[in-house]
Amino acid sequence: GNLGERITVTNLNDGKIEVVAHQEFSGRYLKYLTKKFLKKQQLRDWLRVVSTSKGVYELRFYNVVGENEEEDDE
């Protein structure tokens, strides 16, 4: 892509990837690029980007269980 050799993406075990920036790279920009990719792949309605600690981001499914429980009570 446009980032060239400044960014390396490595596939780790357990379905995880590691993104290493060899120059200063904003976490907010990484989050933006991830959201843009998810939207293009039509996954944005199912997955969200969550920061678990400084410099660590995860993709998580939206919690839809709580919404269904409210409907069952009626």
PyMOL commands that place a pseudoatom at each C-alpha (Angstrom):
pseudoatom trace, name=CA, resn=GLY, resi=1, chain=A, elem=C, hetatm=0, pos=[0.000, 0.000, 0.000]
pseudoatom trace, name=CA, resn=ASN, resi=2, chain=A, elem=C, hetatm=0, pos=[0.944, 3.625, 0.409]
pseudoatom trace, name=CA, resn=LEU, resi=3, chain=A, elem=C, hetatm=0, pos=[2.710, 3.007, 3.717]
pseudoatom trace, name=CA, resn=GLY, resi=4, chain=A, elem=C, hetatm=0, pos=[5.514, 1.075, 2.036]
pseudoatom trace, name=CA, resn=GLU, resi=5, chain=A, elem=C, hetatm=0, pos=[8.177, -0.318, 4.331]
pseudoatom trace, name=CA, resn=ARG, resi=6, chain=A, elem=C, hetatm=0, pos=[7.380, 2.078, 7.184]
pseudoatom trace, name=CA, resn=ILE, resi=7, chain=A, elem=C, hetatm=0, pos=[4.742, -0.322, 8.499]
pseudoatom trace, name=CA, resn=THR, resi=8, chain=A, elem=C, hetatm=0, pos=[5.039, -4.102, 8.856]
pseudoatom trace, name=CA, resn=VAL, resi=9, chain=A, elem=C, hetatm=0, pos=[2.048, -6.364, 9.400]
pseudoatom trace, name=CA, resn=THR, resi=10, chain=A, elem=C, hetatm=0, pos=[2.715, -9.839, 10.797]
pseudoatom trace, name=CA, resn=ASN, resi=11, chain=A, elem=C, hetatm=0, pos=[0.213, -12.678, 11.187]
pseudoatom trace, name=CA, resn=LEU, resi=12, chain=A, elem=C, hetatm=0, pos=[0.494, -14.192, 14.673]
pseudoatom trace, name=CA, resn=ASN, resi=13, chain=A, elem=C, hetatm=0, pos=[-1.150, -17.344, 15.997]
pseudoatom trace, name=CA, resn=ASP, resi=14, chain=A, elem=C, hetatm=0, pos=[-4.701, -17.379, 17.441]
pseudoatom trace, name=CA, resn=GLY, resi=15, chain=A, elem=C, hetatm=0, pos=[-6.033, -15.128, 14.670]
pseudoatom trace, name=CA, resn=LYS, resi=16, chain=A, elem=C, hetatm=0, pos=[-4.032, -12.088, 15.770]
pseudoatom trace, name=CA, resn=ILE, resi=17, chain=A, elem=C, hetatm=0, pos=[-1.988, -9.688, 13.687]
pseudoatom trace, name=CA, resn=GLU, resi=18, chain=A, elem=C, hetatm=0, pos=[0.785, -7.382, 14.791]
pseudoatom trace, name=CA, resn=VAL, resi=19, chain=A, elem=C, hetatm=0, pos=[1.268, -3.951, 13.235]
pseudoatom trace, name=CA, resn=VAL, resi=20, chain=A, elem=C, hetatm=0, pos=[4.697, -2.397, 13.840]
pseudoatom trace, name=CA, resn=ALA, resi=21, chain=A, elem=C, hetatm=0, pos=[5.433, 1.189, 12.795]
pseudoatom trace, name=CA, resn=HIS, resi=22, chain=A, elem=C, hetatm=0, pos=[9.064, 2.033, 12.086]
pseudoatom trace, name=CA, resn=GLN, resi=23, chain=A, elem=C, hetatm=0, pos=[8.272, 5.720, 12.449]
pseudoatom trace, name=CA, resn=GLU, resi=24, chain=A, elem=C, hetatm=0, pos=[5.836, 7.717, 14.571]
pseudoatom trace, name=CA, resn=PHE, resi=25, chain=A, elem=C, hetatm=0, pos=[2.328, 6.458, 13.831]
pseudoatom trace, name=CA, resn=SER, resi=26, chain=A, elem=C, hetatm=0, pos=[-0.831, 7.652, 15.564]
pseudoatom trace, name=CA, resn=GLY, resi=27, chain=A, elem=C, hetatm=0, pos=[-3.049, 5.047, 17.189]
pseudoatom trace, name=CA, resn=ARG, resi=28, chain=A, elem=C, hetatm=0, pos=[-6.015, 7.141, 16.129]
pseudoatom trace, name=CA, resn=TYR, resi=29, chain=A, elem=C, hetatm=0, pos=[-4.894, 6.843, 12.495]
pseudoatom trace, name=CA, resn=LEU, resi=30, chain=A, elem=C, hetatm=0, pos=[-4.560, 3.062, 12.850]
pseudoatom trace, name=CA, resn=LYS, resi=31, chain=A, elem=C, hetatm=0, pos=[-8.082, 2.952, 14.258]
pseudoatom trace, name=CA, resn=TYR, resi=32, chain=A, elem=C, hetatm=0, pos=[-9.320, 5.088, 11.337]
pseudoatom trace, name=CA, resn=LEU, resi=33, chain=A, elem=C, hetatm=0, pos=[-7.687, 2.802, 8.758]
pseudoatom trace, name=CA, resn=THR, resi=34, chain=A, elem=C, hetatm=0, pos=[-9.132, -0.279, 10.468]
pseudoatom trace, name=CA, resn=LYS, resi=35, chain=A, elem=C, hetatm=0, pos=[-12.645, 1.177, 10.474]
pseudoatom trace, name=CA, resn=LYS, resi=36, chain=A, elem=C, hetatm=0, pos=[-12.279, 2.126, 6.813]
pseudoatom trace, name=CA, resn=PHE, resi=37, chain=A, elem=C, hetatm=0, pos=[-11.198, -1.443, 5.959]
pseudoatom trace, name=CA, resn=LEU, resi=38, chain=A, elem=C, hetatm=0, pos=[-14.105, -2.939, 7.929]
pseudoatom trace, name=CA, resn=LYS, resi=39, chain=A, elem=C, hetatm=0, pos=[-16.580, -0.675, 6.143]
pseudoatom trace, name=CA, resn=LYS, resi=40, chain=A, elem=C, hetatm=0, pos=[-15.172, -1.624, 2.736]
pseudoatom trace, name=CA, resn=GLN, resi=41, chain=A, elem=C, hetatm=0, pos=[-15.477, -5.324, 3.620]
pseudoatom trace, name=CA, resn=GLN, resi=42, chain=A, elem=C, hetatm=0, pos=[-19.029, -4.730, 4.980]
pseudoatom trace, name=CA, resn=LEU, resi=43, chain=A, elem=C, hetatm=0, pos=[-17.998, -5.856, 8.465]
pseudoatom trace, name=CA, resn=ARG, resi=44, chain=A, elem=C, hetatm=0, pos=[-18.407, -2.487, 10.194]
pseudoatom trace, name=CA, resn=ASP, resi=45, chain=A, elem=C, hetatm=0, pos=[-21.869, -3.426, 11.554]
pseudoatom trace, name=CA, resn=TRP, resi=46, chain=A, elem=C, hetatm=0, pos=[-20.456, -6.527, 13.275]
pseudoatom trace, name=CA, resn=LEU, resi=47, chain=A, elem=C, hetatm=0, pos=[-16.989, -5.565, 14.540]
pseudoatom trace, name=CA, resn=ARG, resi=48, chain=A, elem=C, hetatm=0, pos=[-15.591, -2.619, 16.463]
pseudoatom trace, name=CA, resn=VAL, resi=49, chain=A, elem=C, hetatm=0, pos=[-12.077, -1.459, 17.323]
pseudoatom trace, name=CA, resn=VAL, resi=50, chain=A, elem=C, hetatm=0, pos=[-11.312, -1.374, 21.060]
pseudoatom trace, name=CA, resn=SER, resi=51, chain=A, elem=C, hetatm=0, pos=[-8.163, -0.121, 22.776]
pseudoatom trace, name=CA, resn=THR, resi=52, chain=A, elem=C, hetatm=0, pos=[-7.285, -2.608, 25.526]
pseudoatom trace, name=CA, resn=SER, resi=53, chain=A, elem=C, hetatm=0, pos=[-4.129, -0.801, 26.675]
pseudoatom trace, name=CA, resn=LYS, resi=54, chain=A, elem=C, hetatm=0, pos=[-1.742, 1.818, 25.377]
pseudoatom trace, name=CA, resn=GLY, resi=55, chain=A, elem=C, hetatm=0, pos=[-0.789, 0.886, 21.824]
pseudoatom trace, name=CA, resn=VAL, resi=56, chain=A, elem=C, hetatm=0, pos=[-2.901, -2.306, 21.819]
pseudoatom trace, name=CA, resn=TYR, resi=57, chain=A, elem=C, hetatm=0, pos=[-6.127, -2.539, 19.812]
pseudoatom trace, name=CA, resn=GLU, resi=58, chain=A, elem=C, hetatm=0, pos=[-8.535, -5.426, 19.351]
pseudoatom trace, name=CA, resn=LEU, resi=59, chain=A, elem=C, hetatm=0, pos=[-11.445, -6.151, 17.059]
pseudoatom trace, name=CA, resn=ARG, resi=60, chain=A, elem=C, hetatm=0, pos=[-14.487, -7.251, 19.019]
pseudoatom trace, name=CA, resn=PHE, resi=61, chain=A, elem=C, hetatm=0, pos=[-18.006, -8.233, 18.076]
pseudoatom trace, name=CA, resn=TYR, resi=62, chain=A, elem=C, hetatm=0, pos=[-20.781, -5.880, 19.126]
pseudoatom trace, name=CA, resn=ASN, resi=63, chain=A, elem=C, hetatm=0, pos=[-22.693, -7.190, 22.134]
pseudoatom trace, name=CA, resn=VAL, resi=64, chain=A, elem=C, hetatm=0, pos=[-26.124, -8.029, 20.715]
pseudoatom trace, name=CA, resn=VAL, resi=65, chain=A, elem=C, hetatm=0, pos=[-27.141, -10.419, 23.521]
pseudoatom trace, name=CA, resn=GLY, resi=66, chain=A, elem=C, hetatm=0, pos=[-28.386, -7.596, 25.746]
pseudoatom trace, name=CA, resn=GLU, resi=67, chain=A, elem=C, hetatm=0, pos=[-30.706, -6.288, 23.025]
pseudoatom trace, name=CA, resn=ASN, resi=68, chain=A, elem=C, hetatm=0, pos=[-32.425, -9.670, 22.584]
pseudoatom trace, name=CA, resn=GLU, resi=69, chain=A, elem=C, hetatm=0, pos=[-32.998, -10.122, 26.326]
pseudoatom trace, name=CA, resn=GLU, resi=70, chain=A, elem=C, hetatm=0, pos=[-34.978, -6.877, 26.502]
pseudoatom trace, name=CA, resn=GLU, resi=71, chain=A, elem=C, hetatm=0, pos=[-37.289, -8.051, 23.717]
pseudoatom trace, name=CA, resn=ASP, resi=72, chain=A, elem=C, hetatm=0, pos=[-37.943, -11.378, 25.493]
pseudoatom trace, name=CA, resn=ASP, resi=73, chain=A, elem=C, hetatm=0, pos=[-39.248, -9.601, 28.603]
pseudoatom trace, name=CA, resn=GLU, resi=74, chain=A, elem=C, hetatm=0, pos=[-42.177, -8.064, 26.697]
for i in range(1, 74): cmd.bond("trace and resi %d" % i, "trace and resi %d" % (i + 1))
show_as sticks, trace
zoom trace
